[in-house]
Amino acid sequence: MVARGLRASARPGDRLYRLKWYVSGSRLDPTRVGGPGQPPWTSYAYLIDEHVIQVTEDLRMGTFGNWRETSLCVFGDELLAHVDDDLTGLLGTVLRRGGRPVGNVWSFGP
């Protein structure tokens, strides 16, 4: 779902950077991988034992997989428009929207 959303939201020439805590980062052009006749999509949004950040060069959109919180943060209006309903259906309760707690989540502070 996330890969499909990133490909659909990407602009020609965009670079998506993937950063993992213990491994060298990588980059790819979302419009040139994962489609018919293209190289396979090699990135992922979440791992069960490591933080994963995917972000476009201009920080316009991306994801942050937080294994400690067992959450996936998706940001950028373009990306959210493509994946919000599908991810909510798959993952369930949304923890935060716009950086603010929503749903049945306990929070401390403002």
Backbone torsions as a table, in degrees:
resi	resn	phi	psi	omega
1	MET	NA	-46.0	-178.4
2	VAL	-66.5	-44.1	179.1
3	ALA	-60.4	-44.5	178.5
4	ARG	-60.0	-43.6	178.8
5	GLY	-65.0	-40.4	178.7
6	LEU	-66.2	-40.5	177.4
7	ARG	-64.5	-42.5	-178.4
8	ALA	-68.7	-31.1	-176.9
9	SER	-88.8	-17.1	-175.0
10	ALA	-70.2	149.0	174.7
11	ARG	-101.1	153.7	177.7
12	PRO	-54.2	131.7	179.1
13	GLY	88.1	-4.2	177.1
14	ASP	-61.4	148.8	172.2
15	ARG	-119.7	133.4	176.1
16	LEU	-108.1	123.3	-179.7
17	TYR	-102.0	132.1	176.3
18	ARG	-111.9	127.1	-179.6
19	LEU	-123.0	130.2	175.0
20	LYS	-121.6	153.5	-173.6
21	TRP	-61.2	-48.1	-172.0
22	TYR	-105.4	3.0	-174.5
23	VAL	-127.8	148.5	176.3
24	SER	-56.8	147.0	179.1
25	GLY	-75.0	173.0	176.9
26	SER	-144.8	167.5	176.9
27	ARG	-140.6	155.0	177.2
28	LEU	-152.1	162.7	174.9
29	ASP	-99.1	108.6	-174.8
30	PRO	-60.1	-22.4	-179.2
31	THR	-82.7	-8.6	-174.9
32	ARG	-116.4	9.5	178.0
33	VAL	-135.4	154.7	173.2
34	GLY	84.7	-5.6	178.8
35	GLY	-100.4	177.9	178.6
36	PRO	-58.8	129.6	179.0
37	GLY	73.8	9.9	-179.9
38	GLN	-110.7	162.5	174.7
39	PRO	-60.2	156.7	-178.8
40	PRO	-67.9	153.6	174.3
41	TRP	-70.7	125.3	-174.7
42	THR	-110.0	1.1	-177.4
43	SER	-98.2	168.0	178.0
44	TYR	-150.4	155.6	-174.4
45	ALA	-96.0	-20.6	-172.5
46	TYR	-150.4	140.0	171.4
47	LEU	-128.5	150.6	-175.6
48	ILE	-78.9	-6.4	-177.8
49	ASP	-137.4	19.3	-176.4
50	GLU	-160.1	144.4	173.6
51	HIS	-73.0	139.7	178.3
52	VAL	-131.7	127.1	176.5
53	ILE	-116.2	130.3	170.9
54	GLN	-122.9	127.4	-177.3
55	VAL	-150.6	144.7	175.7
56	THR	-75.1	159.3	-176.7
57	GLU	-55.5	-36.6	-178.9
58	ASP	-92.0	8.8	179.8
59	LEU	60.7	23.1	-177.9
60	ARG	-71.0	-34.5	-178.6
61	MET	-157.1	162.0	177.6
62	GLY	167.1	-168.0	179.5
63	THR	-139.8	156.4	172.5
64	PHE	-137.1	110.9	177.1
65	GLY	-90.6	114.9	-176.8
66	ASN	-106.3	100.6	-176.0
67	TRP	-69.2	-30.0	179.5
68	ARG	-68.2	-38.0	179.9
69	GLU	-90.8	-7.3	-172.7
70	THR	49.4	53.4	-179.5
71	SER	-134.7	160.4	175.8
72	LEU	-126.7	117.3	176.9
73	CYS	-94.3	126.8	177.9
74	VAL	-119.8	127.9	-178.7
75	PHE	-134.0	156.7	-177.7
76	GLY	106.2	121.9	-176.3
77	ASP	-56.6	-40.7	-179.0
78	GLU	-62.8	-45.8	-179.5
79	LEU	-67.8	-45.5	-179.9
80	LEU	-58.9	-36.9	179.0
81	ALA	-59.7	-30.2	-178.0
82	HIS	-88.9	-26.1	-171.0
83	VAL	-121.1	-11.1	-171.8
84	ASP	-55.2	-54.8	-176.2
85	ASP	-64.5	-43.9	-179.1
86	ASP	-64.1	-44.9	-179.3
87	LEU	-68.4	-38.2	177.7
88	THR	-64.0	-40.3	176.6
89	GLY	-64.6	-36.3	-178.6
90	LEU	-79.1	-46.0	-171.4
91	LEU	-95.9	-19.1	178.1
92	GLY	90.1	-137.9	-172.3
93	THR	-53.0	130.2	174.9
94	VAL	-82.7	128.2	-179.0
95	LEU	-78.7	-45.1	-176.4
96	ARG	-142.8	148.8	169.8
97	ARG	-131.8	128.4	-178.6
98	GLY	61.6	27.5	179.1
99	GLY	82.1	0.4	-179.3
100	ARG	-108.8	139.2	177.9
101	PRO	-61.2	141.2	174.3
102	VAL	-136.7	169.0	177.5
103	GLY	70.9	-151.0	-175.8
104	ASN	-98.8	56.0	-177.3
105	VAL	-112.1	130.9	176.7
106	TRP	-78.0	140.3	179.9
107	SER	-144.2	150.2	176.4
108	PHE	-121.6	143.2	179.0
109	GLY	100.2	-173.7	-175.5
110	PRO	-68.0	NA	NA
